[in-house]
Amino acid sequence: MSENETTPPPASFEFLIASIIMQAQVQLGMMAMPGSEGEQAEPNLVWAKHTIDMLGVLEEKTKGNLTLEERRLLENSLTELRFRYVQATQS
């Protein structure tokens, strides 16, 4: 492994959700793209909505199979992203 490479974290449901959340945040223009030297990404609301909807599908398909912590992470994240999406569409 080279000096610039890092070891990825273990695969987990929490990491999957965190990855999708980060993708939605970038699409909403809430954070900079990795490697963009701090520049905020232009919002792409069509893809942001799609990503948020995908999290909703994941919530529906995993209902009854998550730990309390996993369910809270998913529910709270969806609530926050949906709120941010509505804010972005109104600006």
C-alpha atoms as one frame of an Amber mdcrd trajectory, in Angstrom:
protein
   0.000   0.000   0.000   1.385   3.444  -0.885   1.718   6.317   1.577  -1.408
   8.039   0.209  -3.653   4.988   0.471  -5.674   4.286   3.558  -7.353   1.125
   4.689 -11.094   1.294   4.144 -13.311   0.863   7.183 -15.062  -2.454   7.683
 -18.165  -2.900   5.567 -21.260  -2.189   7.667 -24.811  -0.977   7.361 -23.834
   2.259   9.127 -21.030   2.910   6.640 -23.373   2.203   3.725 -25.885   4.737
   5.059 -23.134   7.289   5.772 -21.858   6.924   2.190 -25.311   7.505   0.717
 -25.906  10.466   3.045 -22.643  12.049   1.922 -23.619  11.559  -1.706 -26.966
  13.288  -1.092 -25.270  16.141   0.788 -22.904  16.746  -2.110 -25.849  16.670
  -4.548 -27.704  19.178  -2.364 -24.658  21.479  -2.450 -24.128  21.131   1.309
 -20.490  20.077   1.107 -17.485  20.150  -1.152 -16.672  17.303  -3.477 -13.614
  15.332  -2.396 -10.564  16.672  -4.229 -12.266  19.949  -5.203 -10.112  22.058
  -2.869 -13.037  23.164  -0.715 -15.299  24.303  -3.544 -18.962  23.696  -2.847
 -20.588  21.462  -5.410 -23.363  22.901  -7.529 -26.663  21.483  -6.305 -28.166
  18.798  -8.491 -31.657  18.515  -7.065 -32.827  15.827  -9.488 -30.082  13.464
  -8.351 -30.407  14.572  -4.725 -34.080  13.577  -4.768 -33.187  10.262  -6.400
 -30.563   9.513  -3.743 -32.958  10.459  -0.932 -35.643   8.267  -2.507 -33.137
   5.394  -2.656 -32.593   5.755   1.097 -36.373   5.590   1.456 -36.409   2.328
  -0.493 -33.680   0.987   1.764 -35.733   1.986   4.808 -38.809   0.207   3.459
 -36.956  -2.953   2.419 -35.100  -3.304   5.739 -38.128  -2.632   7.962 -38.114
  -5.066  10.876 -34.525  -6.180  10.232 -32.531  -3.317  11.752 -31.206  -2.699
  15.221 -32.645   0.274  17.070 -29.476   2.286  16.328 -29.536   1.419  12.624
 -33.228   2.311  12.339 -32.707   5.641  14.112 -29.734   6.471  11.897 -31.757
   5.792   8.764 -34.929   7.559   9.949 -33.106  10.624  11.284 -30.959  10.885
   8.175 -33.976  10.687   5.894 -35.806  13.351   7.888 -32.811  15.691   7.747
 -32.148  15.141   4.031 -35.803  15.598   3.116 -35.872  18.858   5.083 -32.695
  20.055   3.340 -34.131  19.091  -0.044 -37.287  21.138   0.599 -35.136  24.080
   1.686 -33.020  23.791  -1.463 -36.068  23.704  -3.750 -37.466  26.835  -2.109
 -34.309  28.935  -2.537
